[in-house]
Amino acid sequence: MSQKKPEIAPEWMRVTEAAAILDCDPRTVIAMIRRGELNVRIVQLGLAARIHRGDWQAELERRIAVGVGA
């Protein structure tokens, strides 16, 4: 019997995707979230963390409006 991978709703993105957008290491993204520099919801699924896409988009827009480097 083969096991299916759990399906992740499309509104959740991988931390590696966010890191690629910011051109940094995924650990940097996690550290920024922990320090409160990125205001996004994050969930931990086993070893993989996921970021809410809507929060991510709003945060990028906020950073652009304020003039913080993305």
N, C-alpha and C positions, 0 to 999 in steps of 0.2 A: 504494500500500500504506500503510495507516494504522498508526501505531505505538501500541502500548498503553502506558499509564502503568504503571510498575512497581508491583506490589501490595505494600503495607506490612502486615506482620502486625499484627493488632489489639492485640497486647501493646505496641506502640510508639506513643506519642502525640506530637503536634507540640508544640514548645516554646511556640507561641502558645496552646495549650490550657492548659498549665501557667501561663503568664503571666496568662491570664484568671482562673484560680482564685486566684492570688495578687494579682490586680488590679494588675499592673505590666507594664512593657514586656518583651517577649521577651529583649531584650539584658540586662535585669536578671537574668533567670533564668539565662542563660548565664554571666554574671559570678558569680552565687551558686554555681553548680556549680564553676566554675574556682577559686573561693576556698575550696571545701570546705564551704560552708554548706548545700548540698543534697547528700546522699549518694545519688546516682542514677547508673545507667548511661546513657550517651548515645552515640548513633551519629550520624555525619555522612553524609548521603546527598546528594551533590552540594552544593547550597547549603542544603539543609534538614537541620536537626538533629532527632533524635527521642529521646524519653526513655522508658525502660522503665516501663510502667504499674504493674507490681508494686512496683518500687523507689519510684516516686512515691507510691503509696498507703502504703507502709511509712514513708516519710519524713514524710508528712503526719501519720500516726498518732503517730510519734515526736515531732514538733514540738508536737502537741496535748498529749501526755503530759508533756512537759518544760515546757510553757507558753510556747513560742516562737510568736510571731504567724505565722499562715499566710497 
